[in-house]
Amino acid sequence: MSDRINRFKDRKILTKSDNSTKSEIILSINASTYNSAEVLLSSAKLRMENDPPLEMTDPNALLSEIHGKISSDKITALIESCQNECITAVIRPLGLGKVLFNDQLGGNVTTTHNVRSEDYVNSENTSYSNNGEKKHYESEIKKWEMEKKIYSQQSKYKKNIKKWKEEGGNERKRPENPADVTNFDGEIFDPKHTYRDGNKNYKKTKEKYKKFKENGELKDPNSNEYFRKNDDVHLDHTRSVEEIHRDRSRVLTGLDGPTLANIKENLLPMDAHINQSKSDLSARDAIELWKRQAPERKKRIETLKKTIESGNANEDQKSRLRKLEKLENINVDALKGNYDTATKIQNSKIDTNYYSSRNFITSSALTSTKEGGKMALQQALGVLMEEFVRATFAEVKDAWKNGFKNKVDASFLDALKERLTRIAVRVHSKWNDAAYALRDGFISGFFSNLITILINTFATTAARLVRMIREGFMSLYRALKTLALPEEGTSLADAADAALKIIAAGLVAAGGIAIEGFLEPYLKPLGPLADYILAISVGLVTGVAVASTVYLLEQIDLFGVHAKARHEHVVDRLTNTIDLSYERAVKASTIFDDPILHHLT
């Protein structure tokens, strides 16, 4: 206490003394104290010279330096991100994806929508072709055609035999027996019989309409007029028997053709002549045929009218005129409407039967499990292969800078073994990440296959679109997982920002797959090298695009996450700078006093 009082008195005297007295007092200061102060001040001066941005005299310069450091860090991170994303894009969707997956037009499960498409059916790489369903359909149609052919030969042969007998039965003029009718015994089989009088519903409806016509109550749905009692009326399958039997979706489902053909919406009365003209054509094809025949038909109508007006027409000509006028006056809109209604109801029955069938459910479950396993393998191997590539590049870079042996007196093989060991250790450290990727990949692959099947129930997906759905769903799954299960201490805004970046990266990756499809035809002349060049080039472009997109989203900062982070970073730097200056002031004051300001103790 006495020392502090004495020092205070010395300073008080110093302030009141002249210069000579001050000099004497200063010289009396303890030499060690002076030397310590000199060392501290010199050190502080050196630190300030080496770290000029920390000068507190220019706040704007300090803030500019901090923000510049943030921008520099972001550019460095962007470059590193580009490298990582390029490796990821080359190895996962464009590298492993092409090896593990055999993406097909229309997905991995045949749908009723797809088999109604000629482009799909005629393509070789489809589940319809690869699973034997196309072969089964062709076998069914071949059998149908053979039955019709035999029936036609049987009918013709029977007619010829009847005529031959009526003419005397000369054995030398006996009609030739067709090869397919060798065992013909007089009975003939019409394959369409089961669709017509062989079907109970058809016969019942036919009898009902017959009674209506006799009572004058049968209306023609194609003209909205009532049939006359003497009109020749047929019971028409609005959607023809031939069309229904050849319907690939019906064969795929296994539905009985006659049952499907004879629903009430598909059984309508039709003028016999129109029905005969329509024959086995669909309503729309028949309408197109009648349109092409219209000019010639009108000429014949005019000719017949003139003949009748002249009084020289016979009954056949009059009957012919009535038939042609019926064709000319048919209500095509009503016919189309009836056809579309019947088709819609039949397709609905087919779809309901097929999509609730055990075969479809089993196929969907098996292919989804298979795709899940492939996606799991892609993601897990991707993690390990990416780390292998990064570790290998790190060793190559180190060998370039420091020599392969790294300044160690060892043999080449020993150095190689050491470097390979370091690579193996880095890859092994990623096994935990690979296990999580395995799980996430399976879930993503399983559900992306189900989504692809769902889409193909109403739209046929291209093979590359299947890949885009798979990779896109992986990004969506990761984004939803980030939002639903954020890491501890992560705010909702942080989770939303991360999820947005994941989705954006997925969309860019999907775009890379589309670009790959666009460029593939141009690289085919390169032969076996085409796939590798394509994967690497598109992977690099995709990787840079992904990293740039993420960087752009950071700059836009929709959720204010990065503005908040920058603010916190600036505050931390300023706080650290103030704390450092405060500590320097305390140390400097303790050299001269013990201490002068008691609140600094």
C-alpha positions in Angstrom: 0.0 0.0 0.0 2.9 2.4 0.9 4.4 1.7 -2.6 1.2 2.7 -4.4 1.1 5.9 -2.3 4.7 6.7 -3.1 4.2 6.2 -6.8 1.1 8.4 -6.7 3.1 11.2 -5.0 5.9 10.9 -7.5 3.4 11.4 -10.4 1.8 14.3 -8.7 5.1 16.0 -8.2 6.0 15.2 -11.9 2.9 17.1 -13.1 3.8 20.2 -11.1 7.6 20.3 -11.7 9.6 21.9 -14.4 11.3 19.9 -17.1 14.5 19.4 -15.3 12.7 18.0 -12.2 10.6 15.7 -14.4 13.7 14.4 -16.0 15.2 13.6 -12.7 12.1 11.8 -11.5 11.8 9.8 -14.8 15.4 8.7 -14.4 14.6 7.4 -10.9 12.0 5.0 -12.3 13.0 1.4 -11.9 15.1 0.4 -14.9 13.5 -3.1 -15.2 10.0 -1.5 -15.4 11.1 0.7 -18.2 12.7 -2.1 -20.1 9.5 -4.2 -19.8 7.4 -1.4 -21.1 9.8 -0.9 -24.0 9.6 -4.6 -24.9 5.7 -4.6 -24.7 5.3 -1.5 -26.8 7.7 -2.8 -29.5 5.8 -6.1 -29.6 2.5 -4.3 -29.9 3.9 -2.1 -32.6 5.1 -5.2 -34.5 1.8 -6.9 -34.2 0.0 -3.8 -35.5 2.3 -3.6 -38.5 1.8 -7.3 -39.3 -2.0 -7.1 -38.9 -3.1 -3.7 -40.2 -6.8 -4.7 -40.8 -7.2 -4.9 -37.0 -6.6 -1.1 -36.7 -9.6 0.1 -34.6 -9.1 3.7 -36.0 -10.9 2.7 -39.3 -14.1 0.7 -38.6 -15.1 0.7 -42.4 -11.7 -0.8 -43.3 -12.2 -3.5 -40.6 -15.7 -4.4 -41.8 -14.5 -4.5 -45.4 -11.7 -6.8 -44.5 -14.1 -9.2 -42.6 -16.5 -9.3 -45.5 -13.7 -9.8 -48.0 -12.5 -12.7 -45.9 -16.0 -14.2 -46.0 -16.3 -13.9 -49.8 -12.8 -15.4 -50.2 -13.8 -18.3 -48.0 -17.0 -18.8 -50.1 -15.1 -18.8 -53.4 -12.6 -21.4 -51.9 -15.6 -23.5 -50.7 -17.2 -23.1 -54.2 -14.1 -24.5 -55.9 -13.9 -27.4 -53.5 -17.6 -28.0 -53.9 -17.2 -28.1 -57.7 -14.5 -30.7 -57.3 -16.7 -32.9 -55.0 -19.8 -32.5 -57.1 -18.0 -33.4 -60.3 -16.7 -36.6 -58.7 -20.2 -37.4 -57.3 -21.9 -36.8 -60.6 -19.5 -38.9 -62.6 -19.5 -41.8 -60.2 -23.1 -42.1 -59.0 -25.9 -41.4 -61.5 -23.7 -41.3 -64.6 -21.2 -44.0 -63.7 -22.6 -46.6 -61.4 -26.1 -45.8 -62.5 -25.5 -46.9 -66.1 -23.8 -50.1 -64.9 -26.4 -51.2 -62.2 -29.6 -50.1 -63.9 -31.2 -51.3 -67.1 -33.8 -48.5 -67.5 -36.6 -49.4 -69.9 -39.2 -47.5 -71.8 -42.3 -47.5 -69.6 -40.6 -48.7 -66.4 -40.1 -52.2 -65.0 -43.8 -53.2 -64.8 -46.2 -53.5 -67.7 -49.3 -51.3 -67.4 -52.5 -51.3 -69.4 -51.8 -47.8 -70.6 -48.5 -48.7 -72.0 -49.7 -51.8 -74.0 -52.2 -49.6 -75.7 -49.3 -47.6 -77.2 -47.9 -48.9 -80.5 -44.5 -47.2 -79.9 -44.2 -49.0 -76.5 -45.3 -52.4 -77.9 -42.9 -52.2 -80.9 -39.9 -51.2 -78.7 -37.6 -54.1 -77.8 -36.4 -52.8 -74.4 -39.6 -52.9 -72.4 -41.0 -55.0 -69.6 -43.7 -56.2 -72.0 -41.1 -57.6 -74.4 -38.6 -58.8 -71.7 -41.1 -60.5 -69.4 -42.7 -62.7 -72.0 -46.1 -60.8 -72.0 -45.6 -59.8 -75.6 -44.9 -63.4 -76.6 -48.0 -64.6 -74.8 -50.2 -62.0 -76.6 -48.7 -63.0 -80.0 -49.5 -66.6 -79.3 -53.1 -65.8 -78.4 -53.6 -63.8 -81.6 -52.0 -66.5 -83.7 -54.4 -69.0 -82.3 -57.3 -66.6 -83.0 -56.2 -66.1 -86.6 -55.9 -69.8 -87.1 -59.4 -70.5 -85.8 -60.8 -67.9 -88.1 -58.9 -69.3 -91.0 -60.2 -72.8 -90.4 -63.7 -71.5 -89.9 -63.5 -69.7 -93.2 -62.2 -72.8 -95.0 -64.8 -75.0 -93.4 -67.6 -72.6 -94.4 -66.4 -72.4 -98.0 -65.9 -76.1 -98.2 -69.3 -76.8 -96.8 -70.9 -74.4 -99.3 -69.0 -76.0 -102.2 -69.9 -79.5 -101.1 -73.6 -78.5 -100.9 -73.4 -77.0 -104.4 -71.6 -80.1 -105.7 -74.2 -82.4 -104.4 -77.0 -80.3 -105.9 -75.2 -80.6 -109.3 -75.2 -84.4 -109.2 -72.1 -85.2 -107.1 -69.7 -86.1 -109.9 -66.7 -87.6 -108.0 -64.3 -86.1 -110.5 -65.6 -82.6 -109.8 -65.6 -83.0 -106.0 -64.3 -79.8 -104.3 -60.8 -80.0 -102.9 -60.6 -80.5 -99.2 -58.4 -77.8 -97.5 -55.4 -79.1 -95.5 -56.7 -77.6 -92.3 -60.1 -79.2 -92.7 -58.9 -82.8 -93.2 -61.2 -84.2 -90.5 -64.2 -82.1 -91.4 -67.4 -84.0 -90.6 -70.0 -81.4 -91.4 -69.8 -79.4 -88.1 -68.1 -76.0 -88.3 -66.8 -73.9 -85.4 -67.1 -70.1 -85.5 -64.6 -68.5 -83.1 -66.8 -65.4 -82.9 -69.8 -67.6 -81.9 -68.9 -67.2 -78.2 -69.1 -63.4 -78.6 -72.5 -63.6 -80.2 -75.2 -66.2 -79.9 -73.0 -68.3 -77.7 -73.2 -65.6 -75.0 -76.3 -65.4 -72.7 -76.2 -61.6 -72.4 -76.0 -61.2 -76.1 -78.9 -63.5 -76.8 -81.0 -61.9 -74.0 -80.4 -58.3 -75.4 -81.1 -59.5 -78.9 -84.5 -60.9 -77.9 -85.3 -57.7 -76.0 -84.6 -55.4 -79.0 -86.6 -57.7 -81.3 -89.7 -57.2 -79.1 -89.1 -53.5 -79.0 -88.9 -53.3 -82.8 -92.1 -55.3 -83.2 -93.9 -52.8 -80.9 -92.4 -49.9 -82.8 -90.4 -48.8 -79.7 -86.8 -49.5 -80.9 -84.9 -46.3 -81.4 -81.8 -46.1 -83.7 -79.1 -44.6 -81.4 -77.2 -43.4 -84.5 -80.0 -41.4 -86.0 -82.3 -40.9 -82.9 -85.2 -42.2 -85.1 -87.4 -45.3 -84.5 -86.9 -48.4 -86.6 -89.8 -49.6 -88.7 -91.2 -53.1 -88.3 -89.9 -54.3 -91.6 -86.3 -52.8 -91.2 -83.5 -55.2 -91.0 -81.8 -54.6 -87.7 -78.7 -56.2 -86.3 -77.4 -56.2 -82.7 -74.1 -54.4 -83.0 -71.0 -54.5 -80.8 -70.3 -50.8 -80.7 -66.7 -51.7 -80.0 -66.2 -54.6 -82.4 -65.5 -58.2 -81.5 -62.2 -58.1 -83.4 -61.0 -55.0 -81.6 -61.9 -56.4 -78.2 -60.3 -59.8 -78.8 -57.1 -58.1 -80.1 -57.0 -55.6 -77.2 -53.5 -56.1 -75.6 -54.7 -54.7 -72.3 -57.5 -57.3 -72.1 -55.1 -60.2 -72.9 -52.6 -58.8 -70.3 -55.4 -58.8 -67.7 -56.8 -62.2 -68.7 -60.4 -60.9 -68.8 -62.9 -63.0 -70.8 -63.4 -61.3 -74.2 -67.1 -62.3 -74.7 -68.0 -61.1 -71.2 -66.3 -57.7 -71.8 -67.8 -57.3 -75.3 -71.4 -57.9 -74.2 -71.8 -55.3 -71.5 -75.0 -53.3 -72.1 -73.2 -50.1 -73.2 -71.5 -52.1 -76.0 -74.7 -53.7 -77.4 -76.8 -51.3 -79.5 -79.2 -51.9 -82.4 -77.9 -50.8 -85.8 -79.2 -50.9 -89.4 -78.1 -54.2 -91.0 -76.5 -52.5 -94.0 -74.5 -50.0 -91.9 -73.4 -52.8 -89.6 -72.3 -55.0 -92.6 -70.4 -52.0 -94.0 -68.8 -51.4 -90.6 -67.8 -55.1 -90.4 -64.9 -55.7 -88.0 -63.7 -52.1 -88.1 -63.8 -49.9 -85.0 -66.3 -47.1 -85.1 -63.7 -44.4 -85.8 -62.0 -46.5 -88.6 -65.5 -47.1 -90.2 -66.3 -43.4 -90.1 -63.0 -42.7 -91.9 -63.8 -45.3 -94.5 -67.2 -43.8 -95.1 -65.7 -40.3 -95.5 -63.3 -41.6 -98.2 -66.2 -43.3 -99.9 -68.5 -40.2 -99.7 -67.8 -38.6 -103.2 -68.4 -41.9 -105.0 -71.4 -42.7 -102.8 -73.0 -39.3 -103.6 -72.6 -39.9 -107.3 -74.3 -43.3 -107.1 -77.2 -41.8 -105.0 -77.8 -39.1 -107.7 -77.7 -41.8 -110.5 -80.2 -44.0 -108.7 -82.5 -41.1 -107.9 -82.6 -40.2 -111.6 -83.3 -43.8 -112.5 -86.2 -44.0 -110.0 -87.6 -40.6 -111.3 -87.6 -42.0 -114.8 -89.7 -44.9 -113.7 -87.2 -47.5 -114.9 -85.9 -48.6 -111.4 -86.4 -52.1 -110.1 -86.7 -53.1 -106.4 -83.0 -53.9 -106.0 -82.1 -50.4 -107.2 -84.7 -48.9 -104.8 -83.3 -51.0 -101.9 -79.8 -50.0 -102.9 -80.7 -46.3 -102.8 -82.2 -46.6 -99.3 -79.0 -48.3 -98.0 -76.7 -45.6 -99.5 -78.9 -42.8 -98.1 -78.7 -44.4 -94.6 -74.9 -44.4 -94.8 -74.9 -40.8 -96.0 -77.2 -39.7 -93.2 -75.7 -41.6 -90.3 -75.0 -39.4 -87.2 -71.2 -39.9 -86.9 -71.1 -37.9 -83.7 -73.6 -40.2 -82.0 -71.7 -43.2 -83.2 -68.4 -41.8 -81.9 -70.0 -40.9 -78.6 -71.4 -44.4 -78.2 -68.1 -45.9 -79.1 -66.2 -43.7 -76.6 -68.6 -44.5 -73.8 -68.3 -48.3 -74.4 -64.5 -48.1 -74.6 -64.2 -46.0 -71.5 -66.3 -48.4 -69.4 -64.4 -51.5 -70.8 -61.0 -49.9 -70.2 -62.1 -49.1 -66.6 -63.1 -52.7 -66.0 -59.7 -53.9 -67.5 -57.7 -51.4 -65.3 -59.6 -52.2 -62.1 -59.1 -56.0 -62.7 -55.4 -55.7 -63.6 -54.3 -53.2 -60.9 -56.0 -55.2 -58.2 -54.6 -58.5 -59.5 -52.0 -60.6 -57.6 -49.8 -60.6 -60.6 -49.5 -56.8 -60.8 -49.1 -56.4 -57.0 -46.4 -59.1 -56.9 -44.5 -57.6 -59.9 -44.6 -54.1 -58.4 -43.3 -55.4 -55.0 -40.5 -57.5 -56.6 -39.3 -54.9 -59.0 -39.4 -52.1 -56.3 -37.3 -54.3 -54.0 -34.9 -55.0 -56.8 -34.6 -51.4 -57.7 -34.2 -50.5 -54.0 -31.3 -52.9 -53.7 -29.6 -51.4 -56.8 -30.1 -47.9 -55.6 -28.7 -48.9 -52.2 -25.7 -50.4 -53.8 -25.2 -47.3 -56.0 -25.3 -44.9 -53.0 -23.1 -47.0 -50.8 -20.5 -47.8 -53.4 -20.7 -44.1 -54.5 -19.6 -42.9 -51.0 -16.7 -45.3 -50.9 -15.6 -44.7 -54.5 -15.8 -40.9 -54.1 -13.6 -41.1 -51.0 -11.2 -43.4 -52.8 -10.9 -40.9 -55.7 -10.4 -37.9 -53.3 -7.8 -39.8 -51.3 -6.0 -40.9 -54.4 -5.9 -37.3 -55.7 -4.6 -36.1 -52.3 -1.7 -38.7 -52.5 -0.9 -37.7 -56.1 -0.8 -34.1 -55.1 1.5 -34.8 -52.2 3.8 -37.0 -54.3 4.0 -34.1 -56.9 5.0 -31.6 -54.2 7.2 -33.6 -51.9 8.3 -36.5 -54.0 6.8 -40.0 -54.1 8.8 -41.2 -51.1 8.0 -37.9 -49.3 11.6 -37.3 -48.2 11.7 -40.6 -46.4 14.6 -43.0 -47.0 12.5 -46.0 -48.1 12.1 -48.1 -51.1 9.5 -47.5 -53.8 7.4 -50.4 -52.7 7.5 -49.2 -49.0 6.4 -45.7 -50.0 3.7 -47.2 -52.3 2.5 -49.4 -49.4 2.4 -46.4 -47.1 0.3 -44.3 -49.5 -2.1 -47.1 -50.3 -2.5 -47.7 -46.6 -3.4 -44.1 -46.1 -6.0 -44.3 -48.9 -7.4 -47.5 -47.4 -7.7 -45.8 -44.0 -9.6 -42.9 -45.5 -12.0 -45.2 -47.4 -12.5 -47.3 -44.3 -13.5 -44.2 -42.3 -16.5 -43.8 -44.6 -18.1 -47.1 -43.8 -20.5 -45.5 -41.4 -21.6 -43.0 -44.1 -21.9 -45.9 -46.6 -24.2 -47.8 -44.3 -26.5 -44.8 -44.0 -26.3 -44.3 -47.8 -27.2 -48.0 -48.2 -30.4 -47.5 -46.1 -31.4 -44.2 -47.8 -30.7 -45.6 -51.2 -32.9 -48.6 -50.7 -35.9 -46.5 -49.5 -35.4 -44.1 -52.4 -35.1 -46.8 -55.0 -38.1 -48.7 -53.7 -40.5 -45.7 -53.8 -39.1 -44.2 -57.0 -40.0 -47.4 -58.7 -43.5 -47.3 -57.3 -43.8 -43.7 -58.5 -42.6 -44.7 -62.0 -45.2 -47.5 -62.1 -47.9 -45.0 -61.0 -46.9 -42.5 -63.7 -47.0 -45.2 -66.4 -50.6 -46.0 -65.6 -51.5 -42.8 -67.5 -48.3 -41.7 -69.3 -45.5 -43.7 -70.8 -42.1 -42.7 -69.4 -39.0 -42.7 -71.5 -36.0 -44.7 -70.3 -34.0 -41.6 -69.4 -37.1 -40.2 -67.6 -37.0 -43.3 -65.4 -33.5 -42.4 -64.4 -34.5 -38.8 -63.8 -37.3 -39.9 -61.6 -35.0 -42.2 -59.6 -32.3 -39.6 -59.0 -34.9 -36.8 -58.5 -36.7 -38.9 -55.8 -33.4 -39.5 -54.1 -32.9 -35.7 -53.8 -36.6 -35.3 -52.7 -36.1 -38.0 -50.1 -33.0 -36.4 -48.7 -34.7 -33.0 -48.6 -37.7 -34.3 -46.8 -35.5 -36.2 -44.4 -33.6 -32.9 -43.7 -36.8 -31.1 -43.0 -38.4 -33.8 -40.9 -35.3 -34.9 -39.0 -32.9 -31.9 -38.8 -29.7 -32.2 -36.8 -29.7 -31.1 -33.2 -29.4 -27.4 -32.9 -30.5 -26.8 -36.5 -33.3 -24.2 -36.9 -36.2 -24.6 -39.3 -34.8 -22.0 -41.6 -31.4 -23.8 -41.7 -33.2 -27.1 -42.5 -35.4 -25.4 -45.2 -32.3 -23.8 -46.8 -30.5 -27.2 -46.9 -33.5 -29.0 -48.3 -33.8 -26.3 -51.0 -30.2 -26.9 -52.1 -30.7 -30.7 -52.1 -33.8 -30.4 -54.4 -32.0 -27.9 -56.7 -29.0 -30.2 -56.9 -31.4 -33.1 -57.8 -33.0 -31.0 -60.6 -29.7 -30.1 -62.0 -28.6 -33.8 -61.9 -31.8 -34.7 -63.8 -30.9 -32.0 -66.3 -27.5 -33.6 -66.7 -29.2 -37.0 -67.6 -31.3 -35.2 -70.2 -28.2 -33.6 -71.7 -26.6 -37.0 -71.8 -29.5 -38.3 -73.9 -29.2 -35.4 -76.2 -25.4 -35.8 -76.8 -25.3 -39.6 -77.0 -26.2 -39.9 -80.7 -23.4 -37.4 -81.6 -20.7 -39.5 -79.7 -21.7 -42.9 -81.2 -18.9 -42.7 -83.8 -16.4 -42.9 -81.0 -17.4 -46.5 -80.4 -16.5 -48.0 -76.9 -15.0 -44.7 -75.7 -18.3 -42.9 -76.2 -19.8 -44.0 -72.9 -16.8 -43.0 -70.9 -16.4 -39.6 -72.6 -20.0 -39.0 -72.2 -20.1 -39.9 -68.5 -17.0 -37.8 -67.7 -17.9 -34.7 -69.7 -21.6 -34.6 -68.6 -20.5 -35.4 -65.0 -18.1 -32.5 -65.0 -20.7 -30.1 -66.4 -23.3 -31.4 -64.0 -21.0 -31.1 -61.0 -20.0 -27.5 -61.8 -23.7 -26.6 -62.4 -24.7 -28.2 -59.1 -22.0 -26.3 -57.2 -22.8 -23.0 -59.0 -26.5 -23.5 -58.3 -25.9 -24.0 -54.6 -23.6 -21.0 -54.5 -26.3 -18.9 -56.3 -28.9 -20.0 -53.8 -26.6 -18.9 -51.0 -26.3 -15.5 -52.6 -30.1 -15.2 -53.0 -30.5 -16.4 -49.4 -34.3 -17.0 -49.5 -34.5 -17.9 -45.8 -32.0 -15.3 -44.5 -29.8 -18.0 -43.1 -26.5 -16.7 -44.7 -27.3 -13.1 -43.8 -27.6 -14.2 -40.2 -24.4 -16.3 -40.4 -22.5 -13.3 -41.8 -23.8 -11.0 -39.1 -22.8 -13.5 -36.4 -19.4 -13.9 -38.0 -18.8 -10.1 -38.1 -19.9 -9.7 -34.5 -17.6 -12.5 -33.4 -14.6 -10.9 -35.2 -15.4 -7.5 -33.8 -15.8 -9.0 -30.3 -12.5 -10.9 -30.6 -10.7 -7.7 -31.8 -12.1 -5.7 -28.9 -11.2 -8.4 -26.4 -7.6 -8.5 -27.8 -7.3 -4.7 -27.6 -8.7 -4.7 -24.1 -6.1 -7.4 -23.0 -3.3 -5.3 -24.5 -4.4 -2.2 -22.6 -4.6 -4.2 -19.4 -1.1 -5.6 -19.9 0.3 -2.2 -20.8 -1.2 -0.5 -17.7 0.2 -3.1 -15.3 3.8 -2.3 -16.4 3.5 1.2 -15.0 1.1 0.6 -12.1 -0.4 -2.2 -10.1 -2.8 -1.3 -11.8 -3.9 2.3 -12.2 -7.6 1.5 -12.9 -8.9 -0.7 -10.2 -11.8 -1.9 -12.4 -9.2 -3.5 -14.7 -8.0 -5.8 -12.0 
